[in-house]
Amino acid sequence: MINHHNIHFMSATEMARRIRTRELSPVELMESVISRIEDRNPKINAFVFTAYEEARERARAAEQAVLAGENLGRLHGVPTAMKDLFDFKPGWISTLGGVPALAGNVATSSCTWVERMEDAGAIIVGKTNSPVLGFRGLSDNPLFGPTCNPFDTTRNSGGSSGGSAAAVADGMVPFAEGTDAGGSIRIPSSWCGVYGFKPSAGRVPAIMRPNAFGGTNPFVHEGMITRSVGDAALGLSVLSGAHPLDPFSFGAPVDFFGDLQGDVRNWRIAYSPDFGGYPVDPKVAQIVERAAHVFEHAGATVEKVDIDFGLGHTELTDLFYRQIAIQNSETIAHLRTQGIDLLGEHSEGIPDELKESAAQGNRLKPSDVSRDQILRSQVFDTLQTVLSSHQILLTPTVGATATVNATDGESKGPAVINGQSVERLLGWCLTYLINMTGHPAASIPAGLTDQGLPVGLQIIGRRHQDGDVLTASAAFEDLQPWQHTYPSNTRG
């Protein structure tokens, strides 16, 4: 008989092992997961769509495959969830982050994340909440409302992959899809106390259409949100490898499990408490600094570095917004060709900031774009200089802890941190510069504040050295595990 108390916080790696050895029934596991979602989701609002009967059918087929002795994928029978944004599964709703006009929109195509996960045997149970077009670092929208933080359900989960992060932190699924164009994997992972991994640009395909080259300004990433570093390595091993429809994807699939056995002895690790001038809440700063020095216990040298991008945090936020504005204007123009006018007859529930972003994208001249690419190069060169003499760079993931949910579908981040004004949709996040540069980065749980709210440590690696980020993360997890921190009320 399955032990529901233990199964909800079991790793995906362990689930897959037990299914292969016939210690765990995929059918019983799926029933336990469905029961958990039905019990917890009304409190959290992580899932906005579920396909229980399809999941049950796949679980029965998975069990028959085990009993028949068939070759099994690495995630055979393991439940997971996908994000309701720009990822699709045929026959499932696709609201692009809770756009009211798309409440009944049904996808007719699939996406690479779904295809590779299902090829590996994973069973997708449903879709998780996101903000409209992913355009803010929180999860809230007028169609489905806010996703609540399992550590304090009055607060937000973070975004834009907030539904996925909350579902994982709350024990509904062992891992879930995250996508990241400005921090959307790392931000909610920080606020929900889970591990979020954004791979190097191109490591996992991010197929964009109609503009195949649109996912570079900034770089758009597919990644993993998990409760353990090992599960992220497993998922990345399944997802990695070039795809003919992504012109920037590269390499053969990589098995990242070997990187978990590496060590950081004699590594030089850079640590920036403010990532070149971002305001950070003192409570967050204290926890992050303590976490950074954990690596010294693993034999590494941690060196505090001064980073100067030549721009203040407000200017850097504005630079990012000009880049993402081009993507937003393209997305809205493409939807208009499909009869969905988000700035006209279907504009209900579209945030004013998103409308202005699209307008800004249309106003930008080629000379503006060229100037911004020069500034972006400045950011890239600054990071490359730091990482030329250090294996990884550590920073806070975000500058503040989770903020309280709004009631109008427009939850926002803090307006002021440590006496400095910040832009409320994303300006409090120390994540989006890494989408300009394409380096691999993760947010790892660094600790809890006195209020019991999670804080994330951002680990940034050299370009294409995803394994270094996993090695460092595994070393940290070994010295300072966090699995016991999930609130006791999530374990009922």
C-alpha positions as CSV (number, residue, x, y, z in Angstrom):
1,M,0.0,0.0,0.0
2,I,1.4,3.4,-1.0
3,N,2.4,5.7,1.9
4,H,0.8,9.0,0.8
5,H,2.5,11.0,3.6
6,N,5.9,10.1,2.1
7,I,5.2,10.0,-1.6
8,H,4.2,13.6,-2.0
9,F,7.7,14.8,-1.2
10,M,9.6,11.9,-2.8
11,S,12.0,12.9,-5.6
12,A,11.3,12.2,-9.2
13,T,14.5,10.2,-9.4
14,E,13.4,8.0,-6.5
15,M,9.9,7.6,-8.0
16,A,11.4,6.5,-11.3
17,R,13.7,4.0,-9.6
18,R,10.9,2.5,-7.5
19,I,8.6,2.2,-10.6
20,R,11.4,0.4,-12.5
21,T,11.9,-2.1,-9.6
22,R,8.1,-2.6,-9.2
23,E,8.2,-1.2,-5.7
24,L,5.8,1.6,-6.8
25,S,2.7,1.3,-9.0
26,P,2.3,4.1,-11.5
27,V,-1.5,3.8,-11.1
28,E,-1.4,4.2,-7.3
29,L,1.2,7.0,-7.6
30,M,-1.1,8.9,-10.0
31,E,-4.1,8.5,-7.8
32,S,-2.1,9.8,-4.9
33,V,-1.0,12.8,-7.0
34,I,-4.5,13.5,-8.1
35,S,-5.8,13.3,-4.6
36,R,-3.1,15.7,-3.4
37,I,-3.9,18.3,-6.2
38,E,-7.6,18.1,-5.4
39,D,-6.9,18.7,-1.7
40,R,-4.3,21.4,-2.0
41,N,-4.9,23.3,-5.2
42,P,-8.0,25.2,-3.9
43,K,-5.7,26.7,-1.3
44,I,-2.8,27.4,-3.6
45,N,-4.2,27.9,-7.1
46,A,-1.1,26.4,-8.8
47,F,-3.0,24.3,-11.4
48,V,-5.4,26.1,-13.8
49,F,-6.1,23.0,-15.9
50,T,-6.0,19.3,-15.1
51,A,-6.5,16.2,-17.3
52,Y,-7.0,13.5,-14.8
53,E,-8.6,10.9,-17.0
54,E,-5.8,11.2,-19.6
55,A,-3.2,11.0,-16.8
56,R,-4.9,7.9,-15.4
57,E,-5.0,6.2,-18.8
58,R,-1.2,6.9,-19.3
59,A,-0.5,5.6,-15.8
60,R,-2.3,2.3,-16.6
61,A,-0.3,2.0,-19.8
62,A,2.9,2.8,-17.8
63,E,2.1,0.0,-15.4
64,Q,1.4,-2.5,-18.1
65,A,4.8,-1.6,-19.7
66,V,6.6,-2.3,-16.4
67,L,4.8,-5.6,-16.0
68,A,5.6,-6.6,-19.5
69,G,9.3,-5.9,-19.0
70,E,9.5,-3.3,-21.7
71,N,12.3,-0.8,-22.0
72,L,11.4,2.2,-19.8
73,G,12.3,5.8,-20.2
74,R,14.2,7.7,-17.5
75,L,11.0,9.2,-16.1
76,H,8.7,6.3,-16.7
77,G,5.4,6.8,-14.9
78,V,6.5,10.0,-13.0
79,P,3.8,12.7,-12.8
80,T,4.7,16.3,-13.8
81,A,3.1,19.6,-14.8
82,M,3.6,22.0,-17.7
83,K,3.2,25.8,-17.7
84,D,0.2,27.6,-19.2
85,L,2.1,30.2,-21.3
86,F,3.8,29.5,-24.6
87,D,3.9,25.7,-24.3
88,F,1.3,23.5,-25.9
89,K,-0.3,20.0,-25.7
90,P,-2.9,19.1,-28.3
91,G,-6.4,19.3,-26.9
92,W,-5.4,21.2,-23.8
93,I,-6.4,24.8,-23.1
94,S,-3.8,27.5,-23.8
95,T,-4.6,30.9,-22.3
96,L,-1.1,32.4,-22.6
97,G,-1.1,33.2,-19.0
98,G,-4.7,33.8,-18.1
99,V,-5.8,36.0,-21.0
100,P,-9.6,36.2,-20.7
101,A,-10.1,36.2,-24.4
102,L,-8.3,32.8,-24.6
103,A,-10.3,31.1,-21.8
104,G,-11.6,28.5,-24.3
105,N,-8.6,28.4,-26.6
106,V,-7.4,24.8,-27.3
107,A,-4.0,24.0,-28.6
108,T,-3.6,21.9,-31.7
109,S,0.1,21.4,-31.6
110,S,2.7,20.1,-29.2
111,C,6.0,21.6,-27.9
112,T,9.4,20.2,-27.4
113,W,9.1,20.1,-23.6
114,V,6.0,17.9,-23.8
115,E,7.5,15.7,-26.5
116,R,10.8,15.0,-24.7
117,M,9.2,14.5,-21.3
118,E,6.6,12.1,-22.7
119,D,9.2,10.3,-24.7
120,A,11.0,9.8,-21.4
121,G,7.8,8.3,-19.9
122,A,6.7,11.3,-17.7
123,I,3.0,11.8,-17.3
124,I,1.7,15.4,-17.5
125,V,-1.2,15.9,-15.2
126,G,-2.1,19.5,-16.0
127,K,-1.1,23.1,-16.6
128,T,0.1,25.7,-14.1
129,N,-0.6,29.3,-13.5
130,S,1.3,32.2,-15.0
131,P,0.8,36.0,-15.5
132,V,-0.5,37.4,-18.8
133,L,2.1,36.7,-21.5
134,G,4.5,36.0,-18.7
135,F,5.0,39.8,-18.3
136,R,5.8,40.2,-14.6
137,G,7.8,38.4,-11.9
138,L,4.6,37.3,-10.1
139,S,1.9,34.8,-10.9
140,D,-1.5,36.5,-11.1
141,N,-4.0,37.2,-13.9
142,P,-7.6,38.3,-14.4
143,L,-8.8,34.8,-15.5
144,F,-7.4,32.5,-12.8
145,G,-6.3,34.9,-10.1
146,P,-3.1,34.7,-8.0
147,T,-1.0,31.6,-7.1
148,C,-0.4,31.5,-3.4
149,N,2.9,30.8,-1.8
150,P,2.9,27.5,0.2
151,F,5.0,29.1,2.9
152,D,2.4,31.9,3.4
153,T,-0.8,31.7,1.4
154,T,-1.5,35.4,1.7
155,R,1.6,36.0,-0.4
156,N,2.5,35.4,-4.1
157,S,4.5,32.5,-5.5
158,G,6.6,34.7,-7.8
159,G,6.5,34.3,-11.5
160,S,6.2,33.8,-14.2
161,S,6.5,30.1,-13.6
162,G,4.8,30.6,-10.2
163,G,2.2,27.9,-10.6
164,S,4.9,25.3,-11.3
165,A,7.1,26.4,-8.3
166,A,4.1,26.4,-5.9
167,A,3.0,23.0,-7.1
168,V,6.4,21.5,-6.5
169,A,6.9,23.2,-3.2
170,D,3.5,22.0,-2.0
171,G,4.1,18.4,-2.9
172,M,1.6,18.2,-5.8
173,V,4.2,17.0,-8.3
174,P,7.9,16.3,-7.9
175,F,9.0,18.6,-10.7
176,A,7.4,21.0,-13.2
177,E,8.2,22.9,-16.3
178,G,9.6,26.4,-16.0
179,T,10.4,28.9,-18.8
180,D,12.6,31.9,-18.3
181,A,13.0,35.1,-20.3
182,G,13.8,37.4,-17.4
183,G,14.0,35.2,-14.3
184,S,10.8,33.3,-14.6
185,I,12.3,30.0,-13.3
186,R,14.6,31.5,-10.7
187,I,12.2,34.1,-9.2
188,P,9.4,31.8,-8.1
189,S,12.0,29.2,-7.1
190,S,13.5,31.7,-4.7
191,W,10.1,32.7,-3.2
192,C,8.8,29.1,-3.0
193,G,11.9,27.5,-1.6
194,V,12.6,25.2,-4.5
195,Y,15.4,24.6,-6.9
196,G,15.1,26.3,-10.3
197,F,17.6,25.7,-13.1
198,K,17.9,27.9,-16.2
199,P,20.3,26.2,-18.6
200,S,22.7,27.9,-21.0
201,A,21.0,29.5,-24.0
202,G,20.6,26.7,-26.6
203,R,21.2,23.8,-24.2
204,V,17.5,23.0,-24.2
205,P,15.6,24.0,-27.4
206,A,13.3,27.0,-27.2
207,I,11.4,26.9,-30.5
208,M,9.9,30.2,-31.5
209,R,7.5,30.9,-34.4
210,P,6.8,32.7,-36.6
211,N,10.2,34.3,-35.8
212,A,12.6,31.5,-35.2
213,F,15.2,34.1,-34.1
214,G,12.9,35.9,-31.7
215,G,14.0,34.1,-28.6
216,T,17.4,35.9,-28.3
217,N,16.4,39.4,-27.3
218,P,16.5,38.5,-24.5
219,F,17.3,34.8,-24.5
220,V,14.3,32.5,-23.8
221,H,15.0,29.3,-21.8
222,E,13.2,26.1,-21.0
223,G,14.3,24.6,-17.7
224,M,13.4,22.7,-14.5
225,I,11.8,23.5,-11.2
226,T,12.4,20.7,-8.6
227,R,12.9,20.0,-4.9
228,S,16.4,18.5,-5.4
229,V,19.4,19.1,-7.6
230,G,19.4,15.5,-8.7
231,D,15.9,15.9,-10.2
232,A,17.1,18.9,-12.1
233,A,20.0,17.0,-13.5
234,L,17.7,14.2,-14.5
235,G,15.2,16.5,-16.2
236,L,18.0,18.5,-18.0
237,S,19.4,15.2,-19.3
238,V,16.0,14.4,-20.8
239,L,15.5,17.9,-22.3
240,S,19.0,18.7,-23.6
241,G,20.1,18.3,-27.2
242,A,19.8,20.2,-30.4
243,H,16.5,20.5,-32.3
244,P,16.4,21.3,-36.0
245,L,13.7,24.0,-35.5
246,D,15.8,26.0,-33.0
247,P,18.7,27.7,-34.8
248,F,20.5,28.3,-31.5
249,S,20.2,24.9,-29.9
250,F,23.4,22.9,-29.8
251,G,25.0,19.5,-29.0
252,A,23.8,16.0,-28.3
253,P,21.8,15.1,-25.2
254,V,24.1,15.2,-22.1
255,D,23.8,13.0,-19.0
256,F,24.3,15.5,-16.2
257,F,24.3,13.0,-13.4
258,G,28.1,12.7,-13.4
259,D,28.3,16.4,-12.5
260,L,26.5,15.7,-9.2
261,Q,29.6,13.7,-8.0
262,G,32.0,16.5,-8.7
263,D,33.4,18.7,-5.9
264,V,34.3,22.4,-5.6
265,R,37.6,22.0,-3.8
266,N,40.0,24.7,-4.9
267,W,37.4,26.5,-6.9
268,R,37.5,30.3,-6.9
269,I,33.9,31.5,-6.4
270,A,32.9,35.1,-6.9
271,Y,30.2,36.6,-4.6
272,S,28.4,39.9,-5.2
273,P,26.0,40.9,-2.5
274,D,24.2,43.4,-4.8
275,F,25.1,42.3,-8.4
276,G,26.5,45.7,-9.2
277,G,24.1,48.0,-7.3
278,Y,20.7,46.3,-6.9
279,P,18.9,47.1,-3.7
280,V,18.6,44.1,-1.4
281,D,16.5,43.8,1.7
282,P,18.9,43.4,4.7
283,K,17.1,40.2,5.8
284,V,17.7,38.7,2.3
285,A,21.3,39.9,2.2
286,Q,22.2,38.3,5.5
287,I,20.8,34.9,4.5
288,V,22.5,35.1,1.1
289,E,25.9,36.0,2.5
290,R,25.7,33.2,5.0
291,A,24.8,30.8,2.2
292,A,27.6,32.0,0.0
293,H,30.2,31.0,2.7
294,V,28.8,27.5,2.8
295,F,31.0,26.7,-0.1
296,E,34.1,27.4,2.0
297,H,33.1,24.3,4.0
298,A,33.4,22.3,0.7
299,G,36.9,23.5,0.1
300,A,36.3,26.5,-2.2
301,T,37.5,30.0,-1.9
302,V,34.7,32.6,-1.8
303,E,35.8,36.1,-2.9
304,K,33.6,39.2,-2.7
305,V,33.8,41.0,-6.0
306,D,32.7,44.5,-7.1
307,I,30.7,44.5,-10.3
308,D,30.2,47.6,-12.4
309,F,28.0,47.3,-15.4
310,G,28.4,51.0,-16.1
311,L,24.6,51.4,-15.6
312,G,22.5,51.7,-12.5
313,H,19.8,49.1,-11.6
314,T,17.0,51.4,-13.0
315,E,18.9,51.8,-16.3
316,L,19.5,48.1,-16.5
317,T,15.8,47.4,-15.9
318,D,14.9,49.9,-18.6
319,L,17.3,48.2,-21.0
320,F,15.7,44.8,-20.4
321,Y,12.2,46.2,-20.9
322,R,13.2,47.7,-24.3
323,Q,14.4,44.3,-25.4
324,I,11.4,42.4,-24.2
325,A,9.2,45.1,-25.7
326,I,10.2,43.9,-29.2
327,Q,9.1,40.3,-28.3
328,N,5.8,41.6,-26.8
329,S,5.0,43.6,-29.9
330,E,5.8,40.6,-32.1
331,T,3.6,38.3,-30.0
332,I,0.6,40.6,-30.1
333,A,1.0,41.2,-33.8
334,H,1.1,37.5,-34.5
335,L,-2.0,36.9,-32.4
336,R,-3.8,39.6,-34.3
337,T,-3.2,37.6,-37.5
338,Q,-5.0,34.7,-35.8
339,G,-8.0,36.9,-35.1
340,I,-7.0,37.7,-31.5
341,D,-6.6,41.4,-31.0
342,L,-5.3,41.9,-27.5
343,L,-5.1,45.7,-28.0
344,G,-8.6,45.9,-29.5
345,E,-11.7,43.8,-29.1
346,H,-9.9,41.2,-26.9
347,S,-8.1,43.7,-24.7
348,E,-10.1,42.8,-21.5
349,G,-7.7,41.9,-18.7
350,I,-4.6,42.9,-20.6
351,P,-2.4,44.9,-18.1
352,D,-1.6,48.5,-19.0
353,E,2.1,47.8,-18.6
354,L,1.9,45.1,-21.3
355,K,0.0,47.4,-23.7
356,E,2.7,50.1,-23.2
357,S,5.4,47.5,-23.7
358,A,4.0,46.5,-27.1
359,A,3.7,50.2,-28.0
360,Q,7.3,50.7,-27.0
361,G,8.4,47.8,-29.1
362,N,6.7,49.4,-32.1
363,R,8.3,52.8,-31.4
364,L,11.9,51.6,-31.2
365,K,14.1,52.5,-34.2
366,P,16.9,50.4,-35.6
367,S,19.4,52.9,-34.0
368,D,17.7,52.3,-30.6
369,V,18.1,48.6,-31.0
370,S,21.7,48.9,-32.0
371,R,22.5,51.1,-29.0
372,D,20.9,48.6,-26.7
373,Q,22.8,45.8,-28.1
374,I,26.0,47.7,-27.3
375,L,24.8,48.2,-23.7
376,R,24.0,44.5,-23.6
377,S,27.5,43.7,-24.8
378,Q,28.8,45.8,-21.9
379,V,26.8,43.6,-19.5
380,F,28.1,40.4,-21.2
381,D,31.7,41.6,-21.1
382,T,31.5,42.5,-17.4
383,L,30.2,39.0,-16.5
384,Q,32.8,37.4,-18.7
385,T,35.5,39.2,-16.9
386,V,34.3,38.0,-13.5
387,L,33.9,34.4,-14.7
388,S,37.3,34.4,-16.5
389,S,38.9,34.0,-13.0
390,H,36.1,32.3,-11.1
391,Q,34.1,29.1,-11.8
392,I,30.8,30.6,-10.7
393,L,29.3,33.8,-9.5
394,L,26.9,34.0,-6.5
395,T,24.3,36.7,-6.0
396,P,20.9,37.0,-4.3
397,T,18.2,35.8,-6.7
398,V,15.7,38.6,-5.8
399,G,16.0,41.6,-3.6
400,A,13.0,40.9,-1.4
401,T,10.8,38.1,0.0
402,A,7.4,37.3,-1.4
403,T,4.8,40.1,-1.4
404,V,1.1,39.9,-0.5
405,N,-1.4,39.0,-3.2
406,A,-3.7,41.6,-4.7
407,T,-7.4,41.1,-5.4
408,D,-7.6,42.6,-8.9
409,G,-5.4,40.1,-10.8
410,E,-2.4,42.5,-10.8
411,S,-0.2,41.4,-7.9
412,K,3.1,43.3,-7.9
413,G,6.5,43.2,-6.3
414,P,7.8,45.7,-3.8
415,A,8.0,49.5,-4.7
416,V,10.9,50.2,-2.3
417,I,13.7,48.0,-1.1
418,N,16.2,49.2,1.5
419,G,15.1,52.8,0.9
420,Q,15.5,52.7,-2.9
421,S,12.6,52.7,-5.4
422,V,12.3,49.8,-7.7
423,E,10.1,49.0,-10.7
424,R,7.4,46.7,-9.4
425,L,7.0,44.1,-12.1
426,L,10.6,43.0,-12.3
427,G,13.0,45.7,-11.1
428,W,13.5,43.9,-7.7
429,C,14.9,40.8,-9.4
430,L,18.6,40.2,-10.0
431,T,17.9,37.7,-12.7
432,Y,17.2,39.3,-16.0
433,L,20.7,40.2,-16.9
434,I,21.5,36.5,-17.3
435,N,18.8,36.4,-20.0
436,M,20.7,39.1,-21.9
437,T,23.9,37.0,-21.8
438,G,22.7,33.4,-22.0
439,H,24.8,32.0,-19.1
440,P,23.4,29.1,-17.1
441,A,22.0,30.0,-13.7
442,A,20.1,28.5,-10.8
443,S,18.3,29.6,-7.7
444,I,18.9,27.4,-4.8
445,P,17.1,27.6,-1.4
446,A,19.5,29.6,0.9
447,G,17.3,29.7,4.0
448,L,14.2,31.2,5.7
449,T,13.7,34.6,7.2
450,D,12.3,35.0,10.8
451,Q,8.9,35.2,9.1
452,G,9.5,31.7,7.6
453,L,9.8,33.1,4.0
454,P,12.2,31.5,1.6
455,V,15.3,33.3,0.2
456,G,17.1,32.1,-2.9
457,L,20.9,32.2,-3.8
458,Q,21.6,32.7,-7.5
459,I,24.4,30.6,-8.9
460,I,25.7,31.8,-12.3
461,G,28.0,29.6,-14.4
462,R,30.3,30.1,-17.4
463,R,28.7,29.9,-20.8
464,H,27.8,26.3,-21.7
465,Q,29.2,25.0,-18.3
466,D,25.8,23.9,-17.0
467,G,27.6,21.1,-15.2
468,D,29.5,23.5,-13.0
469,V,26.2,25.0,-11.7
470,L,24.9,21.5,-10.9
471,T,28.2,20.5,-9.2
472,A,28.1,23.7,-7.1
473,S,24.4,23.2,-6.3
474,A,24.9,19.6,-5.3
475,A,27.8,20.6,-3.0
476,F,25.6,23.2,-1.4
477,E,22.6,20.8,-1.0
478,D,24.9,18.2,0.7
479,L,26.0,20.8,3.2
480,Q,22.8,22.7,3.7
481,P,19.8,20.6,2.6
482,W,16.4,22.3,2.6
483,Q,13.9,19.6,2.1
484,H,12.8,19.8,5.8
485,T,11.9,23.5,5.4
486,Y,8.6,22.9,3.5
487,P,5.8,24.0,5.8
488,S,4.2,21.3,7.9
489,N,0.7,22.2,6.7
490,T,1.7,21.1,3.2
491,R,2.4,17.6,4.5
492,G,-1.1,16.8,5.8
